[in-house]
């Protein structure tokens, strides 16, 4: 009888599991598309001169503290993004460092800050909705009042972006939020605003992509013009929403500084826009003369990990169908097999 | 159904609570308490070696991911006894459940101390905050529910002691439902502990990034660990409390374990082969080294438990159980720490304070187990019938 019940039990459990899993196969989730109005940054390593004006401007705009890495603490010297620094410029150095943007015996500069992924791991990982992706602008935001400090976002991000303030009893996650707090004043990302060479540009991702493609099509040494600051602000009117709040500034909207252009010559680019395909796309696009892996950016597949993870979870737990079916089967089996727990005989069956 | 479940009803063990051993456990637990208090005032950085490259340390990888799997004895035995109707293992259920109870409750409590903004922890359960796509959400809710269910499952032991017959009888009528829940919930969150690694993507070394098979691999090892822990604990408590060895019940149990173990090794190796990850096991890396140690801990018990005569040897059973626990430990530590590659320049090894908290937690678990079995009906009064 043991064997028979065993088979029945396993059969019932197995059937329930299979039925549960099979009942929701359509929930497979693909990598999400970019919001059409998404805004972001274009960083051009070839134009970056490593002045770090963006690092200072970011600190000021976001009220971040100084960070010291030298024995004499004279000025802010962050080595990487951290709980105190949302944006840094790092240098790539090789051999004799004879020429800029050259991999061998050369050097280059690279920006590190949040990539604002189209399908971010941090948003998918966060159990309490502290990480959100704005449906319109696509900006990945953080809400410290929701956050429980589990740091799953820190662990999950393939770019190592969200950081945490371990030294505080009331810690929080810190990451670039594309200066959205300045949007209401018609201002945009501080890093792009102050960049003297236009190495960091702010704008709609579709516009930034056009500009990136234009540069890749240029012949090295060819004369061209480089924009600075905010690319074609006029195209972002839709994002402003209804004018609200007091004061003229709030209603003023984006200032179109499309006029800020300067003449220059095209550099030697790798034919690759980093962030266009990687990980389902990011709202930071990057151009460089040196391989992105050498600059510290991972070589990522076009599918986001969030899509894989959520497909798996939804297949198992979508609508709680499978768990409820399994629970039903388990309850049925347990009811037949459970005898009273005490030692006074099993009259209750 | 078989009624050997009543042949040896559980009874309190009695005996002295204050021994040099329990005193040592108490001191270790107190040290952990002080460190945790310090952590609340000065932040995680003050006591741990955590950093942005390794935002999760042993308080997650060991205390929760390994700890809850070590606490799967109750789950594995409930599955066997109540679902597969293997009544002969009934005497093993209550002690296993008790160990699970403390393992899980303390894993749950220790998470609070690992949360940076712990005062917000209730957000996980709150509509508006709760984010159901998060694997962490599933794990947290499911483990919390299981802790409650286990206290209900175990409550007959308290009710018996306190003589609350009415409540006990009412509970008895619905206990089957909680037992069913107590089988479902660990199946869910133990597999999800593996799913936690899916979103880490290529940051996890190919030897442990099994993608869709992660939940299967973690669930299989959780049940294996459950059986192993039952054998481990039964042997230790027989020795520690000077009782007769329970080998006659453990022998058939180890046969079930052997079957599952064989299936696990096949799944694990097939996964590596199919994903083309096996090659990385032959590279000269720390990851490859620890992979082989991990695999050895699964393969050696497979060899040790292969024959019926071997399964009758208390020593071989115990060694196999210890190796399997080590294997399950390594699978999880390897997945979450050794095989977690977040980029150049990051290092993590737990600080002394972190280690002391973990040690203190384990000490507290053992202490609580001793206090309960001496005072409440958990261990079978009579010795198990010999076959």
Interface residues (C-beta under 8 A of the other chain):
Chain A: X2 X5 X6 X9 X10 X13 X82 X83 X121 X124 X125 X126 X127 X128 X129 X144 X145 X146 X147 X148 X149 X150 X151 X152 X154 X155 X156 X158 X160 X163 X164 X165 X166 X167 X168 X169 X170 X171 X172 X296 X298 X300 X301 X305 X306 X308 X309 X310 X312 X313 X314 X316 X317 X323 X326 X327 X330 X331 X333 X334 X335 X336 X337 X338 X339 X340 X341 X342 X343 X345 X346 X348
Chain B: X1 X2 X3 X5 X6 X9 X10 X40 X41 X42 X43 X44 X45 X46 X48 X50 X51 X52 X53 X55 X56 X81 X82 X83 X84 X85 X86 X87 X94 X114 X115 X116 X117 X118 X120 X121 X123 X124 X128 X129 X130 X131 X133 X134 X135 X136 X137 X138 X140 X156 X160 X168 X172 X173 X175 X176 X177 X179 X180 X181 X183 X184 X187 X188 X191 X192 X195 X196 X198 X199 X200 X201 X202 X203 X211 X212 X215 X340 X342 X343
